């Protein structure tokens, strides 16, 4: 395997960039975990936890992956969310 020459300053910069990105990744994972708890609790409080879009969002937060079809998030009256959640529960 060929030997790669790396300047000490370049290595230090790479190392600093790596550490900064690692900290950002840790913060993003913490944020996803906390938002999973908040979103799950709120949707349960409003009795819409079973709604398919809510479940898709919960899965996305848990897996830390955004599905292509999650956004744009629909704006609906709370009663409409509840009606759709109940319909989905009845069909399962």
C-alpha positions, 0 to 999 in steps of 0.5 A, spaced: 500 500 500 502 506 498 504 511 503 500 518 504 504 524 506 500 528 510 502 535 512 501 536 520 497 542 519 492 539 514 492 533 519 490 538 525 485 541 521 482 534 518 482 532 526 478 538 528 473 538 522 472 531 524 471 532 531 466 538 530 462 534 525 462 528 530 459 533 536 454 535 531 452 528 529 451 527 537 447 533 537 442 531 532 441 524 534 440 527 541 435 532 538 431 526 534 431 522 540 428 528 544 423 530 539 421 522 538 419 523 545 415 530 545 412 528 538 409 521 541 407 524 547 403 530 544 400 526 538 398 521 544 395 527 548 391 529 542 389 522 540 392 521 534 398 517 535 395 511 531 394 516 524 398 513 519 402 519 518 404 520 525 406 513 525 411 514 519 414 520 522 415 516 529 419 511 525 423 516 521 425 519 528 426 513 531 430 510 525 433 517 524 431 517 516 427 522 513 422 518 508 421 522 501 414 522 502 413 525 509 413 532 507 410 537 506 406 535 512 399 537 512 395 542 516 389 539 518 384 541 523 385 536 530 378 533 529 380 531 522 386 528 524 382 524 530 377 522 524 383 519 520 386 516 526 380 512 528 378 510 521 385 507 520 385 503 527 378 500 525 381 498 518 387 494 522 
